[in-house]
Amino acid sequence: MTHHLEDRRDVDGSLCDLLDLGPDAISFRDEVRDWLARNVTDEARAIPADRHRLSGHREALRRWTDALRAAGYLCVAWPREYGGRGLSGIEVALLNEEFARAGVQRVTLGMGETLVGPSIIAHGTEEQKARLLPRIVAGQDRYCQGFSEPGAGSDLASLRTRGDVRGDEVVVNGQKVWTSWYKDATVLFCLCRTDPEVPQHQGISYVLIPIERDGKPNGVEFRPLRQMTGQSDFAETFLTDARAPLDNVIGGLGGGWKVAMTTLGNERGGTATTRYVAFRDELLDLVAECRRRGLVGDPLVRDRLAWAWSQVEVMRFMALDLLASLAAGEAPGTAGAGSVNKVFWSEYQQRLGEIAVELLGPDGLLVGPDYRLDQWSQLFLTSRSHTIWGGTAQVQRNIIGERLLGLPREPRPPARSRS
């Protein structure tokens, strides 16, 4: 394993070397490699991937993001007519691989690019696509998520936030929790109940609520939730007569559930072909730390690192299998495949955080002044939530059992009253 983990850039070999992806894929890879060779700066390489360590790098991140925008390397999977590049899953994987080899971030535009945009493309009207998607690409609209509620987390269909149609607007009242990406957001994508008289899933609407209108507050109040990491990456959100135009309802009134499922599908499985790259680099950081501390000669340490490496390799081969299917023109996956991916990586990363603090011994239990966490204590604490957000691991296993394995549905309790 020592030899295999020496150089993070060459540890796996290029995807084009491992799979017969064809001349077009090779040409695209070479295009990206050439652009990176001409444009990557030391400043760009110094930008940390962890957003908690961005202090002092924000201007550099802005300049790098502008460079990617000008080159067409933002929203790359979107169709060209909506401001993207129309890249296939294979091309996105190659793009990520080349950025990783160059040692630089491939910036994305947060939830706007990865969750809301694809949902608008799938379910929005042509007017909505023409109006909303360019604003995401330009960085004008930055989205945060308003799905979960104090009484509706994994059981999302039991949500109680109300949306009342008044004239050409939807007026929303209620409470959300675990609102992520709220700090710099300008728009909340929100699920609310617009028809309480129909079955649960049929009365939900997917509404894009501006956080301010005409420069004034729009009834959206964020109250940060302090986590055990010391940060406040999430907030509880209180909606008091928050207004959105009917033109901001995606999928039509009462059609929000299918839009939400598209959003959640992207959240759970949208990076299945590329996520292993970040996990591999994270593990290599841990190997380097163990080497600095003289721990790699210990058989028990090597055993734990070997286990972690095997899990990353499993994720890599899962990605290769998916890419091979895409190259053969097959469907990108079956219902429930995103849940398999979510369970696997979230449970792996939790265990890696535990391994890291165990290997570091007492140092793994210390924090710096003002509760500043290092990479490993941050990983250990943050990963506690990974088997909860986006649907708990238990819910994901139900999806896998029912949709992939064809097992009988788990008995559901009677629906609670929404009064």
Summary of the structure (lengths in Angstrom):
residues: 419
radius of gyration: 22.2
end to end distance: 59.6
largest distance: 71.2
contacts: 1288
relative contact order: 0.10
helix: 51%
strand: 15%
